[in-house]
Amino acid sequence: MPSYPEFTGRSIVITGAAQGIGAVTAAAFAKEHARVALLDIDIAGAQAVAKEISSAGGRALAVSTNVTDEKSVAAAVANVVAEFGGIDVLVNCAGGYGRLATVEDMPLDEWDNTIALNLRSVFLMSRAVIPHLKKSQAGRIISVASISGRTVTAASSPAYGSAKAAVIQLTRFLAHQLGPDGITANAIAPITTLTPRVRALRTEEDIARIAAQVPLRRLAVSEDHSNAMLFLASDAAAYINGVVLDVNGGRVMM
Ligand SMILES: NC(=O)c1ccc[n+]([C@@H]2O[C@H](COP(=O)([O-])OP(=O)(O)OC[C@H]3O[C@@H](n4cnc5c(N)ncnc54)[C@H](O)[C@@H]3O)[C@@H](O)[C@H]2O)c1
């Protein structure tokens, strides 16, 4: 496993960190001696993850946040800065969608809510954190997009896929506009990932069917993504800016 001594003492904000990829990523940064702030609407879940990190000797702060709400985001960022003194890395991980859908059967509120959770959230969080990243020596924004934002798959939602494609384009704008301040912005695009939530939703047959389409013949695990994000946050990735890293086992190559 990689080790990044430069993370010691850095302040990392991770949204959607109460479970799944966000929780694993928070624990991975904490293991590298970073201070991690877990922002989630599920405060009990975020506190449980923070407690586990603290028990393992890490420094973690759980902050109740609705990433789609401007005031909640502002309060959360202020809370982290008061506690940690600054922010070096933002990981935009909160996201998702409720059900497989078509454009024809999608109510407007489902469209709006999905776009808000996956895209507005990245805009609000990034905008609130930028002034703090500008004071860092190693500012980074890493956003979790999806294979659904790279290509069209049957098992997805048009609102979700469209929002994730827009997250990739927003990442490029951030990379372009913040580069002069020494801040990089990159995205990762995961394939279906065997988080506890996904395992509960999918049958063994579903998992085998999707895995058969992947050159590496397995689905991703959260650590595949946390490894990619730790690299993008590291000093070794200082010149990587505006990319989307497809963490998909070769399922879609572009
Ligand atoms: N798991 C996959 O198969 C997969 C595949 C591709 C991309 N992704 C993306 O990876 C990211 C993480 O996915 P996951 O499956 O680990 O997620 P998850 O559904 O397990 O966890 C999402 C977290 O976000 C939190 N959240 C939801 N709404 C929120 C809000 N308004 N404000 C703050 N927090 C909120 C939830 O409480 C939860 O803790 C998402 O952006 C998802 O779209 C996941």
The ligand as a Gaussian input file, in Angstrom:
#p B3LYP/6-31G(d) Opt

LIG

0 1
 N      -21.237000       2.671000      -5.460000
 C      -21.180000       2.672000      -6.788000
 O      -21.418000       1.653000      -7.448000
 C      -20.807000       3.939000      -7.514000
 C      -20.495000       3.855000      -8.899000
 C      -20.152000       5.036000      -9.556000
 C      -20.113000       6.245000      -8.879000
 N      -20.441000       6.277000      -7.546000
 C      -20.423000       7.581000      -6.887000
 O      -19.567000       7.486000      -5.775000
 C      -20.041000       8.334000      -4.729000
 C      -20.212000       7.513000      -3.460000
 O      -21.046000       6.417000      -3.774000
 P      -21.453000       5.340000      -2.647000
 O      -22.153000       4.244000      -3.377000
 O      -20.300000       5.062000      -1.790000
 O      -22.538000       6.212000      -1.874000
 P      -23.563000       5.824000      -0.700000
 O      -24.937000       5.957000      -1.246000
 O      -23.184000       4.535000      -0.049000
 O      -23.284000       7.020000       0.308000
 C      -23.619000       8.329000      -0.034000
 C      -23.475000       9.187000       1.198000
 O      -23.894000      10.516000       0.846000
 C      -24.715000      11.000000       1.901000
 N      -25.636000      12.010000       1.390000
 C      -26.755000      11.816000       0.645000
 N      -27.374000      12.993000       0.428000
 C      -26.631000      13.948000       1.047000
 C      -26.749000      15.350000       1.191000
 N      -27.770000      16.032000       0.628000
 N      -25.819000      16.014000       1.899000
 C      -24.780000      15.343000       2.467000
 N      -24.608000      14.022000       2.376000
 C      -25.526000      13.326000       1.668000
 C      -25.443000       9.775000       2.416000
 O      -25.952000       9.994000       3.738000
 C      -24.347000       8.728000       2.361000
 O      -23.587000       8.694000       3.539000
 C      -21.338000       8.953000      -5.247000
 O      -21.070000      10.229000      -5.783000
 C      -21.770000       7.988000      -6.337000
 O      -22.573000       8.626000      -7.313000
 C      -20.784000       5.160000      -6.857000

